[in-house]
């Protein structure tokens, strides 16, 4: 398999982060305003992935959508996002977006790929 086999999903994952990142940051800031000790992560999941199915078994996602398609976009406890990652993903988050920093870890899961990011929670970060 070539690295270009799922190039459209690679592009779409960047687009999700660019387009939806600010919304996730706003949600996280609001949650942390109400719950200062909350440890959060942004989560973007396309429907049809095992992770979407696992999350839908934990919470009702019937009204959730991502670009008018079934999916999930929201802020969750960091432990939920971490539970969806393999060792490499957990290591990347630990090294690049450590807990206690002014950043929001974001996990974007598509049918054939994964994108991780660390977004600043304030303009000065």
TORDRENGU-138297 format. One record per residue: residue number from 1; residue in three letters; x, y, z of N, C-alpha, C in turn. Coordinates in steps of 0.02 Angstrom, whole numbers, padded with zeros to 5 digits. Example, Ala and Ser with C-alpha at 12.3 -4.5 7.8 and 13.67 -1.06 7.14 Angstrom:
% TORDRENGU-138297
<node resi="1" resn="ALA" n_u="00660" n_v="-00284" n_w="00390" ca_u="00615" ca_v="-00225" ca_w="00390" c_u="00660" c_v="-00165" c_w="00390"/>
<node resi="2" resn="SER" n_u="00642" n_v="-00112" n_w="00354" ca_u="00684" ca_v="-00053" ca_w="00357" c_u="00645" c_v="00002" c_w="00394"/>
This chain:
% TORDRENGU-138297
<node resi="1" resn="UNK" n_u="00042" n_v="-00059" n_w="00000" ca_u="00000" ca_v="00000" ca_w="00000" c_u="00045" c_v="00062" c_w="00000"/>
<node resi="2" resn="UNK" n_u="00028" n_v="00109" n_w="-00042" ca_u="00065" ca_v="00172" ca_w="-00047" c_u="00042" c_v="00221" c_w="00006"/>
<node resi="3" resn="UNK" n_u="00085" n_v="00267" n_w="00025" ca_u="00065" ca_v="00318" ca_w="00073" c_u="00013" c_v="00365" c_w="00044"/>
<node resi="4" resn="UNK" n_u="00001" n_v="00361" n_w="-00021" ca_u="-00049" ca_v="00403" ca_w="-00053" c_u="-00117" c_v="00368" c_w="-00059"/>
<node resi="5" resn="UNK" n_u="-00122" n_v="00304" n_w="-00038" ca_u="-00184" ca_v="00268" ca_w="-00044" c_u="-00242" c_v="00303" c_w="-00010"/>
<node resi="6" resn="UNK" n_u="-00230" n_v="00335" n_w="00046" ca_u="-00282" ca_v="00369" ca_w="00083" c_u="-00266" c_v="00444" c_w="00091"/>
<node resi="7" resn="UNK" n_u="-00236" n_v="00471" n_w="00039" ca_u="-00214" ca_v="00541" ca_w="00042" c_u="-00272" c_v="00588" c_w="00056"/>
<node resi="8" resn="UNK" n_u="-00331" n_v="00573" n_w="00028" ca_u="-00389" ca_v="00615" ca_w="00040" c_u="-00407" c_v="00619" c_w="00114"/>
<node resi="9" resn="UNK" n_u="-00399" n_v="00564" n_w="00149" ca_u="-00412" ca_v="00565" ca_w="00221" c_u="-00359" c_v="00604" c_w="00259"/>
<node resi="10" resn="UNK" n_u="-00296" n_v="00600" n_w="00236" ca_u="-00244" ca_v="00639" ca_w="00267" c_u="-00260" c_v="00713" c_w="00262"/>
<node resi="11" resn="UNK" n_u="-00280" n_v="00734" n_w="00202" ca_u="-00298" ca_v="00804" ca_w="00191" c_u="-00359" c_v="00822" c_w="00234"/>
<node resi="12" resn="UNK" n_u="-00409" n_v="00778" n_w="00234" ca_u="-00470" ca_v="00792" ca_w="00272" c_u="-00455" c_v="00798" c_w="00347"/>
<node resi="13" resn="UNK" n_u="-00408" n_v="00758" n_w="00373" ca_u="-00392" ca_v="00763" ca_w="00444" c_u="-00362" c_v="00831" c_w="00460"/>
<node resi="14" resn="UNK" n_u="-00319" n_v="00857" n_w="00416" ca_u="-00292" ca_v="00925" ca_w="00427" c_u="-00348" c_v="00976" c_w="00424"/>
<node resi="15" resn="UNK" n_u="-00393" n_v="00968" n_w="00376" ca_u="-00449" ca_v="01015" ca_w="00369" c_u="-00493" c_v="01014" c_w="00432"/>
<node resi="16" resn="UNK" n_u="-00506" n_v="00954" n_w="00458" ca_u="-00545" ca_v="00950" ca_w="00521" c_u="-00510" c_v="00988" c_w="00576"/>
<node resi="17" resn="UNK" n_u="-00445" n_v="00980" n_w="00583" ca_u="-00409" ca_v="01015" ca_w="00636" c_u="-00410" c_v="01091" c_w="00625"/>
<node resi="18" resn="UNK" n_u="-00398" n_v="01113" n_w="00564" ca_u="-00398" ca_v="01185" ca_w="00550" c_u="-00468" c_v="01215" c_w="00559"/>
<node resi="19" resn="UNK" n_u="-00519" n_v="01181" n_w="00533" ca_u="-00587" ca_v="01208" ca_w="00535" c_u="-00620" c_v="01201" c_w="00603"/>
<node resi="20" resn="UNK" n_u="-00607" n_v="01145" n_w="00637" ca_u="-00642" ca_v="01131" ca_w="00700" c_u="-00600" c_v="01144" c_w="00762"/>
<node resi="21" resn="UNK" n_u="-00535" n_v="01154" n_w="00754" ca_u="-00492" ca_v="01166" ca_w="00811" c_u="-00514" c_v="01224" c_w="00855"/>
<node resi="22" resn="UNK" n_u="-00530" n_v="01282" n_w="00825" ca_u="-00551" ca_v="01339" ca_w="00866" c_u="-00615" c_v="01324" c_w="00906"/>
<node resi="23" resn="UNK" n_u="-00661" n_v="01286" n_w="00877" ca_u="-00722" ca_v="01268" ca_w="00912" c_u="-00707" c_v="01223" c_w="00972"/>
<node resi="24" resn="UNK" n_u="-00661" n_v="01176" n_w="00963" ca_u="-00641" ca_v="01132" ca_w="01017" c_u="-00607" c_v="01171" c_w="01073"/>
<node resi="25" resn="UNK" n_u="-00564" n_v="01218" n_w="01054" ca_u="-00529" ca_v="01260" ca_w="01104" c_u="-00580" c_v="01301" c_w="01144"/>
<node resi="26" resn="UNK" n_u="-00629" n_v="01330" n_w="01110" ca_u="-00681" ca_v="01369" ca_w="01145" c_u="-00719" c_v="01325" c_w="01194"/>
<node resi="27" resn="UNK" n_u="-00738" n_v="01264" n_w="01172" ca_u="-00773" ca_v="01218" ca_w="01217" c_u="-00731" c_v="01202" c_w="01278"/>
<node resi="28" resn="UNK" n_u="-00667" n_v="01188" n_w="01266" ca_u="-00622" ca_v="01170" ca_w="01321" c_u="-00614" c_v="01227" c_w="01371"/>
<node resi="29" resn="UNK" n_u="-00607" n_v="01288" n_w="01346" ca_u="-00600" ca_v="01346" ca_w="01389" c_u="-00663" c_v="01355" c_w="01432"/>
<node resi="30" resn="UNK" n_u="-00721" n_v="01346" n_w="01402" ca_u="-00783" ca_v="01353" ca_w="01439" c_u="-00790" c_v="01298" c_w="01492"/>
<node resi="31" resn="UNK" n_u="-00773" n_v="01237" n_w="01475" ca_u="-00777" ca_v="01182" ca_w="01524" c_u="-00728" c_v="01195" c_w="01581"/>
<node resi="32" resn="UNK" n_u="-00667" n_v="01218" n_w="01565" ca_u="-00617" ca_v="01230" ca_w="01617" c_u="-00635" c_v="01291" c_w="01660"/>
<node resi="33" resn="UNK" n_u="-00674" n_v="01336" n_w="01632" ca_u="-00698" ca_v="01392" ca_w="01673" c_u="-00744" c_v="01366" c_w="01728"/>
<node resi="34" resn="UNK" n_u="-00786" n_v="01317" n_w="01710" ca_u="-00833" ca_v="01288" ca_w="01757" c_u="-00802" c_v="01234" c_w="01801"/>
<node resi="35" resn="UNK" n_u="-00755" n_v="01198" n_w="01772" ca_u="-00721" ca_v="01142" ca_w="01806" c_u="-00646" c_v="01151" c_w="01799"/>
<node resi="36" resn="UNK" n_u="-00615" n_v="01193" n_w="01840" ca_u="-00544" ca_v="01209" ca_w="01832" c_u="-00496" c_v="01150" c_w="01834"/>
<node resi="37" resn="UNK" n_u="-00515" n_v="01096" n_w="01867" ca_u="-00471" ca_v="01038" ca_w="01872" c_u="-00482" c_v="00987" c_w="01816"/>
<node resi="38" resn="UNK" n_u="-00528" n_v="01002" n_w="01770" ca_u="-00542" ca_v="00954" ca_w="01716" c_u="-00480" c_v="00946" c_w="01671"/>
<node resi="39" resn="UNK" n_u="-00465" n_v="00884" n_w="01654" ca_u="-00410" ca_v="00868" ca_w="01608" c_u="-00444" c_v="00844" c_w="01544"/>
<node resi="40" resn="UNK" n_u="-00437" n_v="00884" n_w="01490" ca_u="-00478" ca_v="00875" ca_w="01431" c_u="-00438" c_v="00860" c_w="01368"/>
<node resi="41" resn="UNK" n_u="-00474" n_v="00838" n_w="01318" ca_u="-00446" ca_v="00829" ca_w="01251" c_u="-00502" c_v="00842" c_w="01200"/>
<node resi="42" resn="UNK" n_u="-00482" n_v="00866" n_w="01142" ca_u="-00529" ca_v="00873" ca_w="01087" c_u="-00532" c_v="00807" c_w="01049"/>
<node resi="43" resn="UNK" n_u="-00591" n_v="00790" n_w="01024" ca_u="-00599" ca_v="00727" ca_w="00990" c_u="-00640" c_v="00737" c_w="00927"/>
<node resi="44" resn="UNK" n_u="-00614" n_v="00714" n_w="00871" ca_u="-00648" ca_v="00716" ca_w="00806" c_u="-00647" c_v="00644" c_w="00780"/>
<node resi="45" resn="UNK" n_u="-00707" n_v="00616" n_w="00772" ca_u="-00710" ca_v="00546" ca_w="00749" c_u="-00762" c_v="00540" c_w="00693"/>
<node resi="46" resn="UNK" n_u="-00740" n_v="00512" n_w="00638" ca_u="-00788" ca_v="00497" ca_w="00584" c_u="-00826" c_v="00433" c_w="00601"/>
<node resi="47" resn="UNK" n_u="-00889" n_v="00432" n_w="00581" ca_u="-00929" ca_v="00371" ca_w="00590" c_u="-00899" c_v="00316" c_w="00548"/>
<node resi="48" resn="UNK" n_u="-00913" n_v="00255" n_w="00568" ca_u="-00887" ca_v="00197" ca_w="00531" c_u="-00820" c_v="00173" c_w="00556"/>
<node resi="49" resn="UNK" n_u="-00793" n_v="00207" n_w="00606" ca_u="-00730" ca_v="00184" ca_w="00636" c_u="-00746" c_v="00144" c_w="00699"/>
<node resi="50" resn="UNK" n_u="-00702" n_v="00098" n_w="00717" ca_u="-00713" ca_v="00061" ca_w="00779" c_u="-00718" c_v="00108" c_w="00840"/>
<node resi="51" resn="UNK" n_u="-00680" n_v="00163" n_w="00838" ca_u="-00681" ca_v="00210" ca_w="00894" c_u="-00749" c_v="00245" c_w="00900"/>
<node resi="52" resn="UNK" n_u="-00780" n_v="00261" n_w="00843" ca_u="-00847" ca_v="00291" ca_w="00845" c_u="-00897" c_v="00242" c_w="00875"/>
<node resi="53" resn="UNK" n_u="-00892" n_v="00179" n_w="00854" ca_u="-00937" ca_v="00128" ca_w="00880" c_u="-00926" c_v="00119" c_w="00956"/>
<node resi="54" resn="UNK" n_u="-00864" n_v="00119" n_w="00978" ca_u="-00849" ca_v="00111" ca_w="01049" c_u="-00877" c_v="00170" c_w="01089"/>
<node resi="55" resn="UNK" n_u="-00868" n_v="00231" n_w="01062" ca_u="-00893" ca_v="00290" ca_w="01097" c_u="-00970" c_v="00290" c_w="01097"/>
<node resi="56" resn="UNK" n_u="-01000" n_v="00268" n_w="01043" ca_u="-01074" ca_v="00267" ca_w="01040" c_u="-01103" c_v="00216" c_w="01088"/>
<node resi="57" resn="UNK" n_u="-01063" n_v="00166" n_w="01108" ca_u="-01085" ca_v="00119" ca_w="01159" c_u="-01084" c_v="00150" c_w="01229"/>
<node resi="58" resn="UNK" n_u="-01044" n_v="00203" n_w="01237" ca_u="-01038" ca_v="00236" ca_w="01302" c_u="-01086" c_v="00295" c_w="01310"/>
<node resi="59" resn="UNK" n_u="-01098" n_v="00331" n_w="01255" ca_u="-01143" ca_v="00389" ca_w="01256" c_u="-01186" c_v="00390" c_w="01193"/>
<node resi="60" resn="UNK" n_u="-01243" n_v="00424" n_w="01197" ca_u="-01288" ca_v="00428" ca_w="01140" c_u="-01260" c_v="00478" c_w="01090"/>
<node resi="61" resn="UNK" n_u="-01243" n_v="00454" n_w="01031" ca_u="-01215" ca_v="00497" ca_w="00978" c_u="-01264" c_v="00505" c_w="00921"/>
<node resi="62" resn="UNK" n_u="-01328" n_v="00489" n_w="00932" ca_u="-01376" ca_v="00490" ca_w="00877" c_u="-01384" c_v="00559" c_w="00846"/>
<node resi="63" resn="UNK" n_u="-01376" n_v="00612" n_w="00884" ca_u="-01383" ca_v="00679" ca_w="00857" c_u="-01318" c_v="00712" c_w="00836"/>
<node resi="64" resn="UNK" n_u="-01263" n_v="00676" n_w="00843" ca_u="-01197" ca_v="00704" ca_w="00828" c_u="-01182" c_v="00702" c_w="00753"/>
<node resi="65" resn="UNK" n_u="-01146" n_v="00753" n_w="00730" ca_u="-01126" ca_v="00752" ca_w="00660" c_u="-01060" c_v="00789" c_w="00651"/>
<node resi="66" resn="UNK" n_u="-01028" n_v="00773" n_w="00595" ca_u="-00965" ca_v="00804" ca_w="00576" c_u="-00972" c_v="00820" c_w="00502"/>
<node resi="67" resn="UNK" n_u="-00977" n_v="00884" n_w="00486" ca_u="-00988" ca_v="00905" ca_w="00417" c_u="-01050" c_v="00873" c_w="00387"/>
<node resi="68" resn="UNK" n_u="-01105" n_v="00874" n_w="00423" ca_u="-01169" ca_v="00846" ca_w="00403" c_u="-01167" c_v="00770" c_w="00391"/>
<node resi="69" resn="UNK" n_u="-01115" n_v="00737" n_w="00414" ca_u="-01109" ca_v="00665" ca_w="00411" c_u="-01107" c_v="00640" c_w="00483"/>
<node resi="70" resn="UNK" n_u="-01131" n_v="00579" n_w="00494" ca_u="-01126" ca_v="00553" ca_w="00563" c_u="-01053" c_v="00553" c_w="00585"/>
<node resi="71" resn="UNK" n_u="-01043" n_v="00573" n_w="00646" ca_u="-00976" ca_v="00576" ca_w="00674" c_u="-00979" c_v="00611" c_w="00741"/>
<node resi="72" resn="UNK" n_u="-00922" n_v="00624" n_w="00770" ca_u="-00919" ca_v="00658" ca_w="00835" c_u="-00867" c_v="00713" c_w="00834"/>
<node resi="73" resn="UNK" n_u="-00886" n_v="00769" n_w="00862" ca_u="-00841" ca_v="00826" ca_w="00870" c_u="-00856" c_v="00855" c_w="00939"/>
<node resi="74" resn="UNK" n_u="-00807" n_v="00852" n_w="00984" ca_u="-00819" ca_v="00879" ca_w="01050" c_u="-00759" c_v="00873" c_w="01095"/>
<node resi="75" resn="UNK" n_u="-00768" n_v="00896" n_w="01156" ca_u="-00717" ca_v="00894" ca_w="01207" c_u="-00736" c_v="00840" c_w="01257"/>
<node resi="76" resn="UNK" n_u="-00689" n_v="00798" n_w="01273" ca_u="-00700" ca_v="00741" ca_w="01318" c_u="-00645" c_v="00739" c_w="01370"/>
<node resi="77" resn="UNK" n_u="-00655" n_v="00700" n_w="01424" ca_u="-00599" ca_v="00690" ca_w="01470" c_u="-00539" c_v="00660" c_w="01432"/>
<node resi="78" resn="UNK" n_u="-00479" n_v="00681" n_w="01449" ca_u="-00420" ca_v="00656" ca_w="01416" c_u="-00416" c_v="00580" c_w="01418"/>
<node resi="79" resn="UNK" n_u="-00439" n_v="00551" n_w="01471" ca_u="-00436" ca_v="00478" ca_w="01477" c_u="-00476" c_v="00443" c_w="01422"/>
<node resi="80" resn="UNK" n_u="-00531" n_v="00473" n_w="01400" ca_u="-00571" ca_v="00444" ca_w="01346" c_u="-00531" c_v="00445" c_w="01281"/>
<node resi="81" resn="UNK" n_u="-00500" n_v="00502" n_w="01266" ca_u="-00460" ca_v="00507" ca_w="01205" c_u="-00401" c_v="00459" c_w="01207"/>
<node resi="82" resn="UNK" n_u="-00367" n_v="00456" n_w="01264" ca_u="-00309" ca_v="00412" ca_w="01270" c_u="-00329" c_v="00339" c_w="01261"/>
<node resi="83" resn="UNK" n_u="-00388" n_v="00321" n_w="01283" ca_u="-00410" ca_v="00251" ca_w="01277" c_u="-00417" c_v="00229" c_w="01204"/>
<node resi="84" resn="UNK" n_u="-00421" n_v="00277" n_w="01159" ca_u="-00429" ca_v="00262" ca_w="01088" c_u="-00363" c_v="00259" c_w="01050"/>
<node resi="85" resn="UNK" n_u="-00308" n_v="00271" n_w="01085" ca_u="-00242" ca_v="00274" ca_w="01053" c_u="-00200" c_v="00212" c_w="01068"/>
<node resi="86" resn="UNK" n_u="-00154" n_v="00197" n_w="01023" ca_u="-00106" ca_v="00145" ca_w="01036" c_u="-00047" c_v="00175" c_w="01074"/>
<node resi="87" resn="UNK" n_u="00003" n_v="00135" n_w="01088" ca_u="00061" ca_v="00159" ca_w="01127" c_u="00095" c_v="00218" c_w="01094"/>
<node resi="88" resn="UNK" n_u="00102" n_v="00216" n_w="01027" ca_u="00135" ca_v="00272" ca_w="00992" c_u="00096" c_v="00337" c_w="01000"/>
<node resi="89" resn="UNK" n_u="00030" n_v="00333" n_w="00995" ca_u="-00012" ca_v="00393" ca_w="01003" c_u="-00008" c_v="00420" c_w="01073"/>
<node resi="90" resn="UNK" n_u="-00011" n_v="00376" n_w="01123" ca_u="-00005" ca_v="00399" ca_w="01193" c_u="00063" c_v="00431" c_w="01205"/>
<node resi="91" resn="UNK" n_u="00115" n_v="00401" n_w="01178" ca_u="00182" ca_v="00429" ca_w="01186" c_u="00186" c_v="00498" c_w="01153"/>
<node resi="92" resn="UNK" n_u="00159" n_v="00505" n_w="01093" ca_u="00161" ca_v="00570" ca_w="01059" c_u="00126" c_v="00623" c_w="01101"/>
<node resi="93" resn="UNK" n_u="00067" n_v="00607" n_w="01127" ca_u="00031" ca_v="00657" ca_w="01168" c_u="00071" c_v="00674" c_w="01231"/>
<node resi="94" resn="UNK" n_u="00098" n_v="00624" n_w="01264" ca_u="00136" ca_v="00637" ca_w="01326" c_u="00196" c_v="00682" c_w="01312"/>
<node resi="95" resn="UNK" n_u="00230" n_v="00671" n_w="01256" ca_u="00291" ca_v="00709" ca_w="01241" c_u="00276" c_v="00777" c_w="01210"/>
<node resi="96" resn="UNK" n_u="00222" n_v="00784" n_w="01174" ca_u="00209" ca_v="00846" ca_w="01137" c_u="00154" c_v="00890" c_w="01166"/>
<node resi="97" resn="UNK" n_u="00114" n_v="00862" n_w="01210" ca_u="00059" ca_v="00901" ca_w="01239" c_u="00047" c_v="00877" c_w="01311"/>
<node resi="98" resn="UNK" n_u="00097" n_v="00887" n_w="01354" ca_u="00092" ca_v="00860" ca_w="01422" c_u="00036" c_v="00893" c_w="01463"/>
<node resi="99" resn="UNK" n_u="00006" n_v="00853" n_w="01506" ca_u="-00045" ca_v="00877" ca_w="01552" c_u="-00016" c_v="00934" c_w="01593"/>
<node resi="100" resn="UNK" n_u="-00056" n_v="00984" n_w="01605" ca_u="-00034" ca_v="01041" ca_w="01646" c_u="-00009" c_v="01099" c_w="01605"/>
<node resi="101" resn="UNK" n_u="-00005" n_v="01092" n_w="01539" ca_u="00015" ca_v="01147" ca_w="01497" c_u="-00048" c_v="01182" c_w="01472"/>
<node resi="102" resn="UNK" n_u="-00040" n_v="01240" n_w="01445" ca_u="-00097" ca_v="01279" ca_w="01420" c_u="-00114" c_v="01259" c_w="01348"/>
<node resi="103" resn="UNK" n_u="-00119" n_v="01193" n_w="01337" ca_u="-00134" ca_v="01167" ca_w="01271" c_u="-00188" c_v="01113" c_w="01275"/>
<node resi="104" resn="UNK" n_u="-00224" n_v="01105" n_w="01220" ca_u="-00275" ca_v="01054" ca_w="01215" c_u="-00251" c_v="01000" c_w="01167"/>
<node resi="105" resn="UNK" n_u="-00243" n_v="00939" n_w="01192" ca_u="-00228" ca_v="00885" ca_w="01145" c_u="-00290" c_v="00870" c_w="01104"/>
<node resi="106" resn="UNK" n_u="-00280" n_v="00856" n_w="01040" ca_u="-00337" ca_v="00840" ca_w="00995" c_u="-00321" c_v="00777" c_w="00958"/>
<node resi="107" resn="UNK" n_u="-00370" n_v="00732" n_w="00956" ca_u="-00364" ca_v="00669" ca_w="00921" c_u="-00417" c_v="00668" c_w="00866"/>
<node resi="108" resn="UNK" n_u="-00395" n_v="00661" n_w="00804" ca_u="-00441" ca_v="00656" ca_w="00746" c_u="-00434" c_v="00586" c_w="00718"/>
<node resi="109" resn="UNK" n_u="-00490" n_v="00549" n_w="00717" ca_u="-00489" ca_v="00480" ca_w="00695" c_u="-00533" c_v="00474" c_w="00633"/>
<node resi="110" resn="UNK" n_u="-00503" n_v="00452" n_w="00578" ca_u="-00539" ca_v="00440" ca_w="00516" c_u="-00537" c_v="00365" c_w="00502"/>
<node resi="111" resn="UNK" n_u="-00573" n_v="00344" n_w="00451" ca_u="-00578" ca_v="00273" ca_w="00436" c_u="-00510" c_v="00240" c_w="00425"/>
<node resi="112" resn="UNK" n_u="-00464" n_v="00275" n_w="00394" ca_u="-00399" ca_v="00246" ca_w="00378" c_u="-00341" c_v="00285" c_w="00407"/>
<node resi="113" resn="UNK" n_u="-00352" n_v="00320" n_w="00461" ca_u="-00296" ca_v="00357" ca_w="00488" c_u="-00313" c_v="00395" c_w="00552"/>
<node resi="114" resn="UNK" n_u="-00261" n_v="00425" n_w="00577" ca_u="-00264" ca_v="00460" ca_w="00641" c_u="-00220" c_v="00522" c_w="00635"/>
<node resi="115" resn="UNK" n_u="-00243" n_v="00577" n_w="00664" ca_u="-00203" ca_v="00638" ca_w="00666" c_u="-00205" c_v="00663" c_w="00738"/>
<node resi="116" resn="UNK" n_u="-00147" n_v="00682" n_w="00765" ca_u="-00142" ca_v="00709" ca_w="00832" c_u="-00117" c_v="00781" c_w="00827"/>
<node resi="117" resn="UNK" n_u="-00142" n_v="00822" n_w="00873" ca_u="-00121" ca_v="00892" ca_w="00874" c_u="-00121" c_v="00917" c_w="00946"/>
<node resi="118" resn="UNK" n_u="-00089" n_v="00973" n_w="00955" ca_u="-00086" ca_v="01006" ca_w="01020" c_u="-00100" c_v="01080" c_w="01007"/>
<node resi="119" resn="UNK" n_u="-00160" n_v="01102" n_w="01026" ca_u="-00181" ca_v="01170" ca_w="01010" c_u="-00177" c_v="01215" c_w="01072"/>
<node resi="120" resn="UNK" n_u="-00152" n_v="01277" n_w="01063" ca_u="-00148" ca_v="01323" ca_w="01120" c_u="-00218" c_v="01342" c_w="01145"/>
<node resi="121" resn="UNK" n_u="-00225" n_v="01346" n_w="01211" ca_u="-00289" ca_v="01364" ca_w="01242" c_u="-00297" c_v="01440" c_w="01249"/>
<node resi="122" resn="UNK" n_u="-00245" n_v="01477" n_w="01233" ca_u="-00252" ca_v="01550" ca_w="01236" c_u="-00206" c_v="01579" c_w="01181"/>
<node resi="123" resn="UNK" n_u="-00221" n_v="01639" n_w="01159" ca_u="-00181" ca_v="01670" ca_w="01105" c_u="-00108" c_v="01678" c_w="01124"/>
<node resi="124" resn="UNK" n_u="-00092" n_v="01684" n_w="01188" ca_u="-00023" ca_v="01694" ca_w="01208" c_u="00017" c_v="01630" c_w="01214"/>
<node resi="125" resn="UNK" n_u="-00017" n_v="01571" n_w="01208" ca_u="00018" ca_v="01507" ca_w="01215" c_u="00054" c_v="01487" c_w="01153"/>
